[in-house]
Amino acid sequence: MPETLIKKIELRRPVAEDGMSVFKLIQQCPPLDTNSIYCNLLQCGHFAGTSVAASSGGELVGFISGYMPPERVDTLFIWQVAASEQARGQGLATRMLMHILNRPQCRKITYLETTITEANAASWALFTGLAGRLQAGIESVVEFDRDRHFAGEHETEMLVRIGPIAEAELLNSASA
Ligand SMILES: CC(C)(COP(=O)(O)OP(=O)(O)OC[C@H]1O[C@@H](n2cnc3c(N)ncnc32)[C@H](O)[C@@H]1OP(=O)(O)O)[C@@H](O)C(=O)NCCC(=O)NCCS
C-alpha cells in the first residue's frame, strides 16, 4: 500500500458491524489466535472505547482490541494487534496504539500491558518502539507458560509491561 494511502486510513472506535471483518482480519494475521465471532462482536461493543478499527476505502485494514482489567484501571491491556499484510511496515500499528492511548477514557492510564510469544519479532519491535517513543520503561516476565497453562499446545506468552507513561510524553508522541 503506497504511503499516501496509508495516511488516508481512518482510525475510529469499532462498531458491532465490524465484528465479521475483525474475525476475517485476525484469520489472515498469523500467529494471532482466532476468537469466536461472538467474542469479536463483544470486543467491538463492550471494549470499543479501548479498541480501534483502521479502515481504508471501506475495508478494515487494522484492528486493536484492548481493555482495562477491572481491578487495575491505571492499566490498558492490549489483547491483539493486527495490520493487514499490505498495510504493514508503515507505522499503522504504532499509530493505532497511540490513538487508543490518547482517548479521553485512557487519561488515567499509566501502564500498558500485552503478552507476546518469544518468536514474534514484529510484535517485540512494535512494543519496544512504543516504549521508546513514550520514554517509558519496558519489562517482561512469563505470564502463560507453554506446559503449565497451555498443556504444551501453545508457545509461552510473555507479559510485557510498559510504563509509567507520563501524560506529557503522550502529548509529545501524538504530535510527533
Ligand atoms: C505486528 C504488526 C501488528 C506490526 O504492524 P505494523 O503496522 O507493520 O507496525 P509498525 O509499522 O507500527 O512498526 C512498529 C515497529 O516494528 C518494526 N517492525 C514491524 N514489522 C516488523 C517485522 N516483521 N520484524 C521486525 N520489526 C518489525 C518496525 O520497524 C517499527 O520499528 P520502529 O518503531 O523501530 O521503527 C503486524 O506485523 C501484524 O499484524 N502481524 C501479525 C499479527 C501479530 O503478530 N500481531 C502482534 C501480536 S499482538
The ligand as an SDF file (V2000), in Angstrom:
LIG
                    3D

 48 50  0  0  0  0  0  0  0  0999 V2000
    2.8890   -6.8450   14.4410 C   0  0  0  0  0  0  0  0  0  0  0  0
    2.1370   -5.9480   13.4470 C   0  0  0  0  0  0  0  0  0  0  0  0
    0.8130   -5.5390   14.0640 C   0  0  0  0  0  0  0  0  0  0  0  0
    3.0050   -4.7080   13.1790 C   0  0  0  0  0  0  0  0  0  0  0  0
    2.2400   -3.8140   12.3610 O   0  0  0  0  0  0  0  0  0  0  0  0
    2.9190   -2.6050   11.5620 P   0  0  0  0  0  0  0  0  0  0  0  0
    1.8780   -1.6260   11.1960 O   0  0  0  0  0  0  0  0  0  0  0  0
    3.7440   -3.1730   10.4700 O   0  0  0  0  0  0  0  0  0  0  0  0
    3.9040   -1.9930   12.6940 O   0  0  0  0  0  0  0  0  0  0  0  0
    4.6290   -0.5780   12.6340 P   0  0  0  0  0  0  0  0  0  0  0  0
    4.8300   -0.1730   11.1900 O   0  0  0  0  0  0  0  0  0  0  0  0
    3.9370    0.3780   13.5290 O   0  0  0  0  0  0  0  0  0  0  0  0
    6.0800   -0.9380   13.1960 O   0  0  0  0  0  0  0  0  0  0  0  0
    6.4170   -0.7920   14.5570 C   0  0  0  0  0  0  0  0  0  0  0  0
    7.8760   -1.1950   14.7470 C   0  0  0  0  0  0  0  0  0  0  0  0
    8.0370   -2.5950   14.4980 O   0  0  0  0  0  0  0  0  0  0  0  0
    9.0110   -2.8240   13.4800 C   0  0  0  0  0  0  0  0  0  0  0  0
    8.5530   -3.9800   12.6910 N   0  0  0  0  0  0  0  0  0  0  0  0
    7.3990   -4.1020   12.0120 C   0  0  0  0  0  0  0  0  0  0  0  0
    7.3260   -5.3200   11.4320 N   0  0  0  0  0  0  0  0  0  0  0  0
    8.4810   -5.9680   11.7690 C   0  0  0  0  0  0  0  0  0  0  0  0
    8.9890   -7.2650   11.4880 C   0  0  0  0  0  0  0  0  0  0  0  0
    8.3110   -8.1490   10.7240 N   0  0  0  0  0  0  0  0  0  0  0  0
   10.1780   -7.6120   12.0070 N   0  0  0  0  0  0  0  0  0  0  0  0
   10.8970   -6.7440   12.7690 C   0  0  0  0  0  0  0  0  0  0  0  0
   10.4610   -5.4890   13.0770 N   0  0  0  0  0  0  0  0  0  0  0  0
    9.2700   -5.1150   12.5700 C   0  0  0  0  0  0  0  0  0  0  0  0
    9.0400   -1.5330   12.6890 C   0  0  0  0  0  0  0  0  0  0  0  0
   10.2620   -1.3560   12.0090 O   0  0  0  0  0  0  0  0  0  0  0  0
    8.8180   -0.4930   13.7670 C   0  0  0  0  0  0  0  0  0  0  0  0
   10.0310   -0.2810   14.4660 O   0  0  0  0  0  0  0  0  0  0  0  0
   10.4960    1.1880   14.8800 P   0  0  0  0  0  0  0  0  0  0  0  0
    9.4540    1.7090   15.8600 O   0  0  0  0  0  0  0  0  0  0  0  0
   11.8320    0.9590   15.4910 O   0  0  0  0  0  0  0  0  0  0  0  0
   10.5010    1.9900   13.6100 O   0  0  0  0  0  0  0  0  0  0  0  0
    1.8810   -6.6880   12.1050 C   0  0  0  0  0  0  0  0  0  0  0  0
    3.1190   -7.1770   11.6100 O   0  0  0  0  0  0  0  0  0  0  0  0
    0.8970   -7.8340   12.2130 C   0  0  0  0  0  0  0  0  0  0  0  0
   -0.3110   -7.6490   12.1170 O   0  0  0  0  0  0  0  0  0  0  0  0
    1.4350   -9.0710   12.4200 N   0  0  0  0  0  0  0  0  0  0  0  0
    0.6130  -10.2710   12.5590 C   0  0  0  0  0  0  0  0  0  0  0  0
   -0.1610  -10.2790   13.8720 C   0  0  0  0  0  0  0  0  0  0  0  0
    0.7300  -10.0920   15.0820 C   0  0  0  0  0  0  0  0  0  0  0  0
    1.7530  -10.7340   15.2590 O   0  0  0  0  0  0  0  0  0  0  0  0
    0.3100   -9.1750   15.9790 N   0  0  0  0  0  0  0  0  0  0  0  0
    1.0400   -8.8010   17.1770 C   0  0  0  0  0  0  0  0  0  0  0  0
    0.7300   -9.6880   18.3250 C   0  0  0  0  0  0  0  0  0  0  0  0
   -0.4050   -8.9350   19.4370 S   0  0  0  0  0  0  0  0  0  0  0  0
  1  2  1  0
  2  3  1  0
  2  4  1  0
  2 36  1  0
  4  5  1  0
  5  6  1  0
  6  7  2  0
  6  8  1  0
  6  9  1  0
  9 10  1  0
 10 11  2  0
 10 12  1  0
 10 13  1  0
 13 14  1  0
 14 15  1  0
 15 16  1  0
 15 30  1  0
 16 17  1  0
 17 18  1  0
 17 28  1  0
 18 19  1  0
 18 27  1  0
 19 20  2  0
 20 21  1  0
 21 22  1  0
 21 27  2  0
 22 23  1  0
 22 24  2  0
 24 25  1  0
 25 26  2  0
 26 27  1  0
 28 29  1  0
 28 30  1  0
 30 31  1  0
 31 32  1  0
 32 33  2  0
 32 34  1  0
 32 35  1  0
 36 37  1  0
 36 38  1  0
 38 39  2  0
 38 40  1  0
 40 41  1  0
 41 42  1  0
 42 43  1  0
 43 44  2  0
 43 45  1  0
 45 46  1  0
 46 47  1  0
 47 48  1  0
M  END
$$$$
